[in-house]
Amino acid sequence: MSWKLLRIWIAAVTACAITPAFAATDIMWWHAMSGELGKQVEKLAADFNASQSDYRIVPSYKGNYTETVTAAIFAFRSRSQPAIVQVNEIATATMTAAKGAIYPVYELMRDEQESFSPDAYLPVVTGYYADAEGNLLSFPFNTSTPILYYNKDLFRSAGLDPNAPPKTWPEVGVAAKRLRERGARCGFTTSWPSWINVENFSAFHNLPIATRANGFGGLDAVLTFNNEFVVRHIAQLADWQTTKLFDYSGRGQSAEPRFQNGECAIFIGSSGTRADIKAYSKFEVGYGMMPYWSDVKGAPQNSTIGGATLWVLRDRPHAEYRGVAKFFAYLSRPDVQAAWHQNTGYLPVTRAAFDLTRAQGFYDRNPGTAISIEEVTLNPPTENSRGLRLGSFVLIRDAIEDELEAAFAAKKSARAAMDAAVERGNKLLRQFERAGPDR
């Protein structure tokens, strides 16, 4: 090699050594998914990160939904907030009111020129998370609805048809009695007591939770769920509690392990728990729709959704928002949505993902997995079954569950408990109304 060529080679090597490598922009995503669901979240992030080199989604588990949104609020005050935070559905009104803190998703996608149309999503989803003009405020992510799970092995041993889940509440009572007589420690239980036994019970029976279209019509909504049908339902559960036909298992997801370990033969819980139930149950699992009281006019109507969406917080660098928009576009892909739905039990939030899942034969190979979709689309949503948008509903749900526990422990009648829940909840609504947006 000549001296001239050697000098050129040395200069090139030196330039490469001192030129900084391009660094991907990190984007923090705070979430509330643990267990098998947490693994799926990590996979989503890893797959997106592997699909391009400009951005790196960094998921971080922050506890349950309440803990996650609380952590985000405190972080925002100290200007250390993430770009993306997962927020459960009942906090939608609270997030919507925080106009200065959120970057509406439809604005983000428009600003970053990424394709994003509410028409691509299931109406039951867009109806819950959109503003009055139909613009999506947050990104639909993990959408669930309550379904009935049952232990087919215990059904067989009790002489019940393992392919015939109970459809009505009286049928649940009959099945639970037979199961208890044949040795089951508890006939049935539910998770998320208010979500299932008040909120979705009301939607499935086309009963209002509150005035003003369950809060979608304004902050001045008033709770009205202490009607004769809800009271009768809670009274029946309390009566069944005395003989363990129904056995209260606590709040949140605390009932789920009792089904997984075979203690309770029937379980009503989120469709999104299917991943954990499949992973940890050692028996054949059956699926059915939520039960209903057939003498209530209009039942069954449709169930409403739970789960959470992804909210974008303001005051992050512009480069992060470009990455967030790219990530949301990636999550909107039919193949990504279909895989998330199939691996978790959450609803396919886009029509394309549902159609792809069906075309792939997933529902044929996995009987019962389409029940959640059939349930939320059973009938076009009404003002009573669209969902709810009530301020401070995290606190209101706590009040409802306080009173449910009093009824199940025979400390209050069902009537007194529901009247107290409405009274306490309305006080919280008025406080939220007085505070107004951004306060």
TORLOMI-943881 format. One line per 3 residues: number of its first residue (from 1); for each residue x, y, z of C-alpha. Coordinates in nm, 3 decimals. Example, Ala and Ser with C-alpha at 12.3 -4.5 7.8 and 13.67 -1.06 7.14 Angstrom:
% TORLOMI-943881
1> 1.230/-0.450/0.780; 1.367/-0.106/0.714
***
This chain:
% TORLOMI-943881
1> 0.000/0.000/0.000; 0.139/0.344/-0.095; 0.187/0.614/0.168
4> -0.086/0.818/0.001; -0.337/0.532/0.014; -0.236/0.457/0.373
7> -0.304/0.817/0.479; -0.648/0.804/0.312; -0.731/0.474/0.485
10> -0.620/0.608/0.827; -0.830/0.923/0.780; -1.139/0.718/0.690
13> -1.097/0.487/0.990; -1.046/0.785/1.222; -1.358/0.957/1.088
16> -1.565/0.645/1.145; -1.430/0.614/1.498; -1.519/0.966/1.602
19> -1.853/0.995/1.421; -2.125/0.927/1.680; -2.359/0.637/1.600
22> -2.722/0.730/1.544; -2.924/0.669/1.860; -3.287/0.566/1.849
25> -3.532/0.793/2.031; -3.656/0.625/2.348; -4.031/0.649/2.418
28> -4.154/0.559/2.764; -4.478/0.360/2.786; -4.621/0.314/3.134
31> -4.867/0.027/3.159; -5.064/-0.188/3.403; -5.022/-0.533/3.245
34> -4.869/-0.810/3.457; -4.835/-1.187/3.417; -4.900/-1.331/3.073
37> -5.043/-0.998/2.956; -4.723/-0.822/3.058; -4.527/-1.066/2.842
40> -4.749/-0.981/2.547; -4.690/-0.608/2.602; -4.314/-0.667/2.605
43> -4.347/-0.864/2.282; -4.543/-0.584/2.113; -4.273/-0.334/2.203
46> -3.990/-0.566/2.099; -4.154/-0.644/1.764; -4.208/-0.276/1.688
49> -3.852/-0.192/1.787; -3.723/-0.466/1.558; -3.934/-0.335/1.268
52> -3.744/-0.005/1.246; -3.439/0.167/1.394; -3.550/0.524/1.461
55> -3.755/0.473/1.778; -3.746/0.244/2.079; -4.061/0.184/2.281
58> -3.967/0.122/2.646; -4.257/-0.038/2.837; -4.260/-0.004/3.214
61> -4.505/-0.179/3.448; -4.637/0.066/3.711; -4.885/-0.149/3.903
64> -5.260/-0.173/3.861; -5.462/0.078/3.663; -5.510/0.318/3.953
67> -5.142/0.303/4.048; -5.037/0.358/3.687; -5.249/0.667/3.624
70> -5.161/0.807/3.969; -4.791/0.765/3.891; -4.841/0.947/3.559
73> -5.020/1.237/3.728; -4.741/1.285/3.980; -4.480/1.252/3.706
76> -4.654/1.517/3.497; -4.634/1.761/3.785; -4.258/1.708/3.803
79> -4.220/1.711/3.422; -4.099/1.351/3.418; -4.409/1.202/3.258
82> -4.398/0.929/2.992; -4.516/0.993/2.639; -4.770/0.708/2.664
85> -4.973/0.592/2.963; -5.230/0.315/2.977; -5.551/0.432/3.146
88> -5.857/0.220/3.224; -6.192/0.298/3.067; -6.364/0.444/3.373
91> -6.103/0.720/3.398; -6.191/0.847/3.048; -6.397/1.141/3.178
94> -6.117/1.243/3.413; -5.856/1.228/3.136; -6.083/1.412/2.892
97> -6.123/1.696/3.142; -5.745/1.732/3.175; -5.720/1.919/2.845
100> -5.382/2.076/2.915; -5.219/1.743/2.998; -5.333/1.525/2.708
103> -5.251/1.522/2.341; -5.565/1.382/2.173; -5.473/1.091/1.954
106> -5.668/1.213/1.652; -5.467/1.539/1.667; -5.138/1.354/1.707
109> -5.201/1.129/1.409; -5.318/1.424/1.199; -5.016/1.634/1.297
112> -4.776/1.350/1.214; -4.967/1.263/0.896; -5.028/0.902/0.995
115> -5.341/0.728/0.871; -5.599/0.693/1.149; -5.971/0.658/1.099
118> -6.234/0.591/1.367; -6.431/0.402/1.100; -6.172/0.124/1.116
121> -6.266/0.045/1.476; -6.565/-0.136/1.620; -6.848/0.109/1.702
124> -6.866/-0.005/2.063; -6.503/0.105/2.098; -6.518/0.437/1.915
127> -6.841/0.527/2.093; -6.674/0.498/2.430; -6.353/0.689/2.363
130> -6.457/0.955/2.113; -6.563/1.315/2.165; -6.899/1.454/2.053
133> -6.767/1.491/1.695; -6.651/1.130/1.679; -6.280/1.206/1.719
136> -6.085/0.943/1.914; -5.917/1.096/2.217; -5.706/0.795/2.310
139> -5.575/0.493/2.125; -5.787/0.177/2.167; -5.560/-0.092/2.305
142> -5.682/-0.363/2.542; -6.059/-0.379/2.516; -6.243/-0.642/2.715
145> -6.593/-0.738/2.819; -6.716/-0.979/3.088; -6.784/-1.335/2.982
148> -6.869/-1.654/3.168; -6.600/-1.919/3.216; -6.681/-2.262/3.354
151> -6.498/-2.578/3.455; -6.611/-2.849/3.214; -6.458/-3.122/3.427
154> -6.664/-3.019/3.731; -6.974/-2.990/3.512; -6.926/-3.349/3.399
157> -6.875/-3.480/3.752; -7.190/-3.298/3.865; -7.397/-3.448/3.584
160> -7.427/-3.116/3.398; -7.389/-3.082/3.024; -7.029/-2.962/2.970
163> -7.130/-2.804/2.641; -7.424/-2.604/2.777; -7.319/-2.304/2.987
166> -7.599/-2.142/3.189; -7.758/-1.855/2.998; -7.982/-1.694/3.261
169> -7.930/-1.611/3.626; -8.183/-1.873/3.741; -7.987/-2.131/3.536
172> -7.667/-2.016/3.710; -7.838/-2.074/4.045; -7.951/-2.424/3.947
175> -7.607/-2.520/3.816; -7.432/-2.377/4.121; -7.659/-2.575/4.353
178> -7.583/-2.901/4.171; -7.210/-2.824/4.173; -7.214/-2.750/4.545
181> -7.403/-3.074/4.616; -7.132/-3.264/4.425; -6.850/-3.112/4.628
184> -6.753/-2.781/4.466; -6.631/-2.538/4.734; -6.813/-2.254/4.560
187> -7.066/-2.253/4.281; -6.967/-1.930/4.111; -6.786/-1.606/4.171
190> -6.710/-1.287/3.980; -6.420/-1.048/3.949; -6.453/-0.667/3.932
193> -6.777/-0.662/4.138; -6.913/-0.324/4.026; -6.808/-0.358/3.661
196> -6.983/-0.692/3.629; -7.276/-0.680/3.873; -7.379/-0.315/3.837
199> -7.225/-0.155/3.527; -7.240/-0.443/3.278; -7.549/-0.587/3.443
202> -7.720/-0.258/3.363; -7.593/-0.246/3.004; -7.693/-0.607/2.936
205> -8.045/-0.532/3.065; -8.063/-0.193/2.888; -8.088/-0.007/3.219
208> -7.932/0.336/3.280; -7.646/0.387/3.522; -7.705/0.762/3.526
211> -7.895/1.041/3.356; -7.754/1.239/3.063; -7.686/0.922/2.862
214> -7.469/0.778/3.140; -7.270/1.100/3.152; -7.193/1.135/2.781
217> -7.438/1.423/2.770; -7.276/1.639/3.036; -7.106/1.668/3.372
220> -7.439/1.725/3.548; -7.535/1.355/3.523; -7.701/1.193/3.825
223> -7.659/0.825/3.920; -7.979/0.620/3.901; -7.869/0.256/3.921
226> -8.058/0.192/4.246; -8.354/0.064/4.045; -8.565/-0.241/4.123
229> -8.378/-0.472/3.886; -8.028/-0.399/4.016; -8.155/-0.419/4.375
232> -8.320/-0.754/4.305; -8.002/-0.888/4.146; -7.782/-0.784/4.437
235> -8.036/-0.928/4.682; -8.025/-1.261/4.497; -7.645/-1.269/4.508
238> -7.654/-1.193/4.881; -7.900/-1.477/4.935; -7.686/-1.720/4.734
241> -7.385/-1.605/4.936; -7.529/-1.770/5.249; -7.492/-2.118/5.095
244> -7.185/-2.048/4.877; -7.380/-2.089/4.556; -7.227/-1.747/4.500
247> -6.911/-1.665/4.692; -6.775/-1.311/4.696; -6.402/-1.312/4.627
250> -6.301/-0.948/4.663; -6.227/-0.663/4.429; -6.034/-0.642/4.105
253> -5.910/-0.976/3.975; -5.889/-1.150/4.312; -6.156/-1.405/4.210
256> -5.961/-1.535/3.912; -5.722/-1.770/4.101; -6.021/-1.938/4.269
259> -6.142/-2.044/3.927; -5.797/-2.139/3.801; -5.734/-2.372/4.094
262> -6.073/-2.543/4.059; -6.226/-2.400/4.375; -6.512/-2.216/4.200
265> -6.679/-2.397/3.912; -6.816/-2.088/3.734; -6.642/-1.755/3.699
268> -6.762/-1.432/3.539; -6.469/-1.213/3.452; -6.291/-1.018/3.183
271> -6.242/-1.174/2.842; -5.889/-1.038/2.875; -5.808/-1.293/3.147
274> -5.826/-1.579/2.897; -5.447/-1.579/2.854; -5.387/-1.636/3.225
277> -5.673/-1.886/3.256; -5.537/-2.089/2.965; -5.186/-2.076/3.108
280> -5.267/-2.177/3.465; -5.587/-2.387/3.465; -5.544/-2.765/3.464
283> -5.894/-2.850/3.341; -6.101/-2.800/3.028; -6.243/-2.450/3.020
286> -6.581/-2.363/2.871; -6.709/-2.019/2.772; -7.048/-1.851/2.768
289> -7.208/-1.508/2.758; -7.296/-1.314/3.070; -7.620/-1.438/3.229
292> -7.934/-1.224/3.227; -8.278/-1.210/3.388; -8.519/-1.308/3.111
295> -8.811/-1.118/3.265; -8.635/-0.781/3.215; -8.764/-0.629/2.893
298> -8.495/-0.589/2.630; -8.246/-0.830/2.785; -8.001/-0.933/2.667
301> -7.901/-0.605/2.502; -7.522/-0.590/2.466; -7.236/-0.583/2.711
304> -7.015/-0.280/2.738; -6.640/-0.265/2.729; -6.369/-0.242/2.988
307> -5.995/-0.254/2.969; -5.792/0.051/2.877; -5.662/0.282/2.608
310> -5.330/0.452/2.550; -5.325/0.824/2.625; -5.052/1.056/2.500
313> -4.926/1.316/2.747; -4.809/1.662/2.646; -4.475/1.835/2.701
316> -4.254/1.564/2.552; -4.001/1.630/2.272; -4.143/1.639/1.921
319> -3.925/1.346/1.814; -4.105/1.127/2.066; -4.443/1.219/1.923
322> -4.328/1.117/1.576; -4.235/0.782/1.725; -4.561/0.748/1.915
325> -4.757/0.806/1.593; -4.546/0.542/1.415; -4.606/0.301/1.704
328> -4.984/0.357/1.697; -4.986/0.303/1.320; -4.800/-0.023/1.381
331> -5.050/-0.130/1.649; -5.334/-0.059/1.404; -5.210/-0.315/1.154
334> -5.458/-0.603/1.114; -5.192/-0.870/1.171; -5.070/-0.702/1.492
337> -5.422/-0.648/1.624; -5.525/-1.003/1.536; -5.225/-1.153/1.715
340> -5.292/-0.941/2.026; -5.656/-1.052/2.028; -5.572/-1.418/1.976
343> -5.295/-1.429/2.236; -5.478/-1.241/2.512; -5.857/-1.268/2.482
346> -5.900/-0.894/2.442; -6.135/-0.786/2.166; -6.004/-0.722/1.815
349> -6.069/-0.348/1.815; -6.063/-0.313/1.437; -6.295/-0.477/1.188
352> -5.994/-0.582/0.978; -5.839/-0.768/1.274; -6.166/-0.949/1.340
355> -6.202/-1.045/0.973; -5.840/-1.164/0.958; -5.880/-1.373/1.275
358> -6.192/-1.534/1.135; -6.026/-1.597/0.797; -5.732/-1.761/0.974
361> -5.975/-2.010/1.129; -5.893/-1.908/1.487; -6.255/-1.912/1.603
364> -6.314/-2.252/1.447; -6.006/-2.398/1.615; -6.083/-2.233/1.950
367> -6.455/-2.262/2.026; -6.584/-1.989/2.254; -6.322/-1.730/2.167
370> -6.567/-1.526/1.958; -6.814/-1.495/2.248; -6.678/-1.158/2.362
373> -6.730/-1.009/2.015; -7.075/-1.164/1.982; -7.169/-1.021/2.320
376> -7.064/-0.659/2.261; -7.224/-0.662/1.915; -7.538/-0.853/2.018
379> -7.749/-0.543/1.949; -7.665/-0.186/1.846; -7.560/0.005/2.160
382> -7.819/0.228/2.326; -7.764/0.523/2.557; -7.778/0.269/2.838
385> -7.535/0.019/2.687; -7.282/0.243/2.515; -7.076/0.273/2.831
388> -7.034/0.557/3.077; -6.841/0.881/3.103; -6.870/0.991/3.462
391> -6.612/1.197/3.646; -6.425/1.042/3.940; -6.569/0.704/3.855
394> -6.267/0.528/4.002; -6.380/0.665/4.340; -6.745/0.601/4.262
397> -6.668/0.238/4.184; -6.495/0.211/4.521; -6.811/0.343/4.688
400> -7.028/0.094/4.497; -6.803/-0.193/4.600; -6.804/-0.080/4.962
403> -7.182/-0.110/4.958; -7.183/-0.439/4.767; -6.958/-0.586/5.034
406> -7.197/-0.466/5.301; -7.486/-0.639/5.123; -7.294/-0.964/5.068
409> -7.192/-0.967/5.437; -7.558/-0.918/5.538; -7.474/-0.586/5.706
412> -7.718/-0.399/5.482; -8.012/-0.489/5.266; -7.958/-0.470/4.892
415> -8.191/-0.170/4.878; -8.005/0.019/5.151; -7.669/-0.065/4.995
418> -7.761/0.056/4.646; -7.929/0.370/4.779; -7.613/0.449/4.976
421> -7.393/0.381/4.674; -7.596/0.623/4.462; -7.592/0.890/4.733
424> -7.216/0.863/4.783; -7.152/0.853/4.409; -7.362/1.160/4.339
427> -7.163/1.359/4.595; -6.845/1.266/4.407; -7.003/1.366/4.076
430> -7.097/1.707/4.211; -6.743/1.762/4.339; -6.606/1.673/3.996
433> -6.859/1.902/3.827; -6.765/2.195/4.051; -6.395/2.142/3.987
436> -6.447/2.158/3.612; -6.188/2.080/3.340; -5.815/2.126/3.401
439> -5.850/2.171/3.778
***
